[in-house]
């Protein structure tokens, strides 16, 4: 079973933060298939400040194929999930998080994250690590 790792965990790993999700990721590296999403890669690269950091990130991610996380079907389902949660009084703050969660739900792929914004998606079938 593959696992999608969210931007929040990758950033914590690169910044050498000690968190439970980082410990989980370290345990998965080399033992579990990890999915790198295009939206996650974009978020990470947007936060990189120096050419040295870009090279470090690019080198780290060469081992993983980049999967497209959006597209028409996911976009439509993501909007549906957004509306469902909003009707329950929950406002999803970031469109990209909604797309990532929806991709995971639709592809039955667990999400490793360190972002409270994903918790409401468990009501819709998101499996969190």
Secondary structure as UniProt FT lines:
FT   STRAND          3..5
FT   HELIX           7..14
FT   TURN            15..16
FT   HELIX           20..28
FT   TURN            29..31
FT   STRAND          34..37
FT   HELIX           38..47
FT   HELIX           51..61
FT   TURN            62..63
FT   STRAND          66..67
FT   HELIX           72..87
FT   TURN            88..89
FT   HELIX           95..106
FT   TURN            107..108
FT   STRAND          110..112
FT   HELIX           116..124
//
